[in-house]
Amino acid sequence: MKSGAILVSELVTRRQESFEMANERYNILCKGRRIYSSLTEEEYFNVMEDLSIEYYQTGAPCPEDLETEILLENNNVWQQKQKVV
């Protein structure tokens, strides 16, 4: 019985994390200037892959110049959750 309660707790936690990630959006900044806005997780990963390919082909944009803002929807308003440098 105890292990069943732990399993249910883990399932609820995973569902909450999944729901939260579905409500996240991403902004990408280069040298402080926003170059992409309100991307879904899939769009974000695609853009970051494109930027990395561009860097290896042309030398720009430099990875040190890129920042990511993670936004979280709260009552239909997007608020910055965290900034990743």
VENQUI-V752237 format. One record per residue. N is the residue number from 0. RES is the residue in one letter. PSI is psi in whole degrees, 0 to 359 (none if undefined). Layout:
n & res & psi
N & RES & PSI
N & RES & PSI
This chain:
n & res & psi
0 & M & 318
1 & K & 315
2 & S & 329
3 & G & 321
4 & A & 321
5 & I & 318
6 & L & 316
7 & V & 319
8 & S & 317
9 & E & 320
10 & L & 316
11 & V & 316
12 & T & 316
13 & R & 320
14 & R & 320
15 & Q & 317
16 & E & 318
17 & S & 318
18 & F & 317
19 & E & 318
20 & M & 327
21 & A & 336
22 & N & 10
23 & E & 148
24 & R & 161
25 & Y & 136
26 & N & 143
27 & I & 129
28 & L & 144
29 & C & 119
30 & K & 39
31 & G & 354
32 & R & 128
33 & R & 122
34 & I & 341
35 & Y & 141
36 & S & 145
37 & S & 48
38 & L & 145
39 & T & 171
40 & E & 315
41 & E & 316
42 & E & 319
43 & Y & 311
44 & F & 322
45 & N & 315
46 & V & 317
47 & M & 323
48 & E & 315
49 & D & 318
50 & L & 323
51 & S & 321
52 & I & 316
53 & E & 320
54 & Y & 315
55 & Y & 336
56 & Q & 324
57 & T & 344
58 & G & 1
59 & A & 149
60 & P & 146
61 & C & 131
62 & P & 328
63 & E & 341
64 & D & 351
65 & L & 140
66 & E & 154
67 & T & 132
68 & E & 129
69 & I & 123
70 & L & 146
71 & L & 133
72 & E & 130
73 & N & 109
74 & N & 48
75 & N & 19
76 & V & 130
77 & W & 125
78 & Q & 145
79 & Q & 124
80 & K & 313
81 & Q & 161
82 & K & 131
83 & V & 125
84 & V & none
